[in-house]
Structure formats: structure tokens, C-alpha cells
Amino acid sequence: MKKLLLLTFLSFCFCVSAQESGDLAVNTSFKKNTFKRKEKKESTFKAGEWLKFRMHYGALNASYATLHVKNDEIDGVPVYHVVGKGKTTGWASIFFKVDDTYESYFSKEDGKPLRFVRKIDEGGYKKDLEINFDHKEKKAVLNDKKNKKKTNFELQDSIQDLISAFYYLRNNYDADSLEVGKSINMKMLYDDDGIFNFKLKYMGKEVLKTKYGKVECHKFRPLVQSGRVFKEQESLSLWVSTDKNRIPIRISADLAVGAIKADLDGYNGLKYQFKIIMD
């Protein structure tokens, strides 16, 4: 359960590391009818946005995760710097302690990742990685600081890291052109396992009851590998608000043993008003 506790929300697709790249169809470019490409397209988020998610494993409050958007620069290039943190809380921290930090620096102009940091401590399982992306030279260098090892990767079109992928999708999918049953495909790099293909199926709209009231959402299904962790390939469900903010509202998953759910538990600094359905 250690990967579920944080990757649940920070990866936008809930434990994408459980996938095997060979299982998914490759799509190196986004479909024209699914993604809008406009010059100076207005972002759906801004610096200062802060989101908090509470995760439940059955009746247990297992952990929480936060995402905080900041302004920064890398080599003079204005970037968004997103810091994602995850911790187990209460009784869960007694049985399994998690203290993870993820950071992504990506271009404000086109959303391409420039640097990704992953520092995790999950029940004694530790990693300290930094990936630097050079899009001009079409390469990325992964520095495994714990094991003092560097690995080079050849970049491919539309590559994203674990965090930048979430914000890239928020800014670029065309909600009006989403089709039920159709999928969004992209490539991701965030670990020494290498580049893999990620697939997100659109399931339609649903209205969820939340602590804030009723929220209309787009529902997606990230496809994962069934087996030891997940019951089926489509065991995960993700709900994103249909308003201009496009923030995650809930994630749920049927596991091989039990189920896990993550709900939006707090927010601040949204660019647009959070839309609640009034009865």
C-alpha cells in the first residue's frame, strides 16, 4: 500500500507506477479535437493555488496530500514551481509512516517540465531523485542521489513528469470535445524505470456530493495493471470539476484488498470561483 498513500493524488492518475508501458497504446501527439493549442492560452490555475486532499482506506483516515503552486525561475526562464507533499496521519502513521515530497518546475509558456524532484520515505523505503530536462538537446538526466547514479534518457514528444502532467492536462484538454469512451494518451518520466505511456479514458459527467456541496465533474478512468494491487484494469476513477478551475474532487479505487478514496478537503488561491450547484 506504500505507493498508493502518496501517488494516489500527486500523480493525478493514482499510482501510475503500477502500469506497464507495453500494455498501453502509444500516442506521441495529442488529438486535435481533444487538446486546444492557442498562443498565450489563459491558464486554469495561478501561483498561490493550494489544494489539500484527505485519503481514506476503508473507515481509516490514512493520509493527506497537498499541492502548492509557486512562481520561480530556472536559468532565467519563468516557471511554475509546484510542491506536492504527502503524509500518513493518526493510526495509519503508527502502522506505516509516509513522508514524501515531490517538486516540479515547468514552463509557464508551454507546460514542458524542466526539473523534477522526488524525495520519499515510505516505511523505510527511500528515494532521492532529481530529473533535469533539456528539450533543446532532447534529453533528460536522472540523478539518483541515494545510489550516486546518473541515467540519461532520450526525450520524446509531449513528455511530462509526475506533477507537470496534471497541470498540463488541466490547461490543454478541450472539455467540449471530450467523447465518452475515448482516451487521452501521453508519455511520462519520473523514475529510473524509464519513459512509459499513460492512458486516461473519459467516462462522462457526474454530480458528486462533497463537503462543500454538489459539484459537477468530468469522470475519468486511468488504466492500470490489474493483479496484486488493483482488482481490474479499470479499478480507478477520477472526478475533476467542470468549472474553469478543473480541480480534482475525488479519486476512488477498488483494491485487491479493500478500497481507497481521496476527497478534496481544502483549497485556497483558486484562479476562478469554485462552482457549487445550488438546490
N, C-alpha and C positions, 0 to 999 in steps of 0.2 A: 504493500500500500504506500510505500515511501514516495514513489514518483507521483502518485495521484494527489498527495496532500498539497503540493505546490503547483505542479504543472497543470493541474485542473484549470486554473484560470489564467495564469501568466502566459500560457501558450496559446490562448484564445480557442484552442481546439481540444483542450482537455487530454493531456497525456499523449501528445502526438508521437512521442518516442516509442510508443507501443506498436507503431506501424512499421511495415517493411516496405521499402521503396519499390521493390519489384512487384508488389501487389496492386499498385495503382497505375492508372493510365497517365502517360506523360503529356503535358500540355505546356510547351515552353512559352506560349504567348496567350494573353487573355483574350477571350472572345469579345468582339467589338460590341455586341449587344448587351454584354454583362458589365463591362467596365467603361466608364466615361474617361476620356482623356482630353482635358481642356487646359489651355495655357492659363496660369495663375488661378487655378481652381481653388475655390474657398474651402478651407479645411473644416472638418466637422468637430475639431477639438482645438484647444488653445493651451498655452503654457499656464500652469496653475490648476489644471484639471486633476482631481484626486478621486479615485474610486476605491471602495472597500467592499470585500466580499466575504461572507461567512459561509463556511463549508460544514456540512453535516454528514456524518457516517451513521446511518440509521437515526437513532434518537440522540446520538452523541455530537456535540459541537466540536468537530475535530480540529479545525484550524481557521485561520483567516488569511487573506491576501490583499495587498494594496497595490495600486498603480498610480504613480505621480508623474505628471508631465512638467518638464522644466525647459527653459531656454539655455543654450550653451553654444560653444564653437569648437570645431576641430580643424586645425590648420587654416583658420580664418573663415571657414565655411559655417554659416549659421545652421544649427541643427536643433532638433528636439532631443532632449535627454530624458528618457523615461526610466524611472527606478521602480522595479517590482520587488515586493518583499512578501515572504510567506512564513508563518509560524504556527506550530501547534499550540493549543491553549488548554487550560483546565486539565481534566483527567487524561485527555489524549497525550499531553506532553509528558505525563508520567510513564506511559507505555511506549511512546515513540516520539522523540524530540526532533523537531524540524526547525531549522533557522536558515532560510535561503534568501539570497539577493540576486536579482537579475537586473542588468542595465543595458539599454540600447541607445545608441546615438545614431539618428538617421536624418537625412537631408530634409529641410523644410520645403525645398523646391520640388523634388520628385519622390521622396519617401524611401530612397535607397539607403540601406544600412551602411554605416561607416565603421562602427565599433560595437562589439557585443561582449558583455562581461557576465560570467556565470560563477557565483560562489555559493556552494551548497554544503550544508551539514545536515544529513538526514540519518539519525540514529547511528552516527559514527561513519557513515558513508560520505566522503568529502570530495569535492571537485573545486578547482580554481582555474577557470579558463578565460582567455581573452581572445577574441577574433577581430582582426583588423581587415577591412575590405578595401581593396584597391580596384575600383571599377574601370579606371583608365587602362590599367595593365591586365584587367580581367583575372584577378587572382585574390585569394584570401589566405591569411596566415593565422593559424590557430596556435596559440601559445598555452600549453598545458603547464602551468606554473608549479603545480604539485609534483608532477613527474619530470619536470625540466625537459620537456619535449615540444618541438615545433613541427607542425604539419602544414603543408601547402595544398590549397585546393584551387582548381580552375573554375572560375565563376561562369555561370550560365545566365541566360536572360531571366529577368524578374526574380532574382534571388532575394530572399528575406531571411532575417533571423527570427528567433522565437517571439520577441516582443514587437519588432517593427512590422511583422506580418499582420498583427492585429490592427495596428493603426493604418497600415496601407489599405487593408480591406475596408475599413471604416470610410476612408476617403475616396475610394475608387470604384466600389461596386455600384451599379446603376439599379436602384431599387425598382424602378418602373419596368425594367427588362428582365427581372428575375422570373424564372419559369419553374413551377413545381416539378421536381424530379430531375432537374438539370443540376450540374455540379460546377463549382469553381475549382480550378486546379492551379497550384503554384509550387515553386521549389523553395526549400528551406535548408539553412545550415546553422546549427547551434552547438554541435558536439563533434567529437572526433570520429563519430560513426559515419560522417560524410553527408553529402547532399542527398536529400530524399524528396519525393513527390507527395504533396498533401492535397487531399480531395475533400471538398465541403459541399454536401448536397442540400439544395433548398427544398423545404417541406411546406411552405406556405405561411399564412398569417395565423396567429392565435392571440387571444387576450388572456393575460396572466393576472392573478390576484397577488399583490405584493404588500409589503408593509406600508407602502406609500399610496396604495390604491390600485385600480385596474390599469394595466399598461398594455397597449397593443404592440405586438412583437412580430418580427420575422423569425421563423424557426428554421434552424439548420441542423444537419447531421454530419459531423466529422466522421469519416470512415476509419475504423481502427481494426487491428488484427484481433480476431476472436481467439479464445483459448484460456490461458492461465489467469488473466486479469478480467477480461470482458466476456460476457455471455455470447454476444454476437457481434458481427462486423458493424452493425448499426445500433450499438448499445448506448451511444452518446447522443444527447440532444442539447442544442444551444439556442437560447432565445435572445434576440437583440432588438432594442426598441426601434420602432418605425419612425420616431421623430428625427429631427436633424442631428441630434447628438449621436445616435446609433451606438448606444452603450449596451454592454451585456447586462441582462436582467437575471437570467438563471441558466445553470447547466445542471443536467442530471445524467446519471449513468447507472445501468444495471451491471453489477459486477458478478464475477463467478461466485462470490460470496457476499451477499448483501447489496446495498445500493448507496450511492453518494450523491449529494446535491449541494450546489453552491448558489447563494442568492445575493443580489446587491443589498448591502447593509448600510452603506453610507456614500455620500458624494459631495463634492464641492468644486467650484470653479468651472462648471459646465459652460460651454460657449452659448448654448441656447436654453430656453426654458424647457424643463423636463415635463413632458406632456403626460398628464394623467386623465383617464376617462372619467368624467363626472356623470354619475347616475341621475 
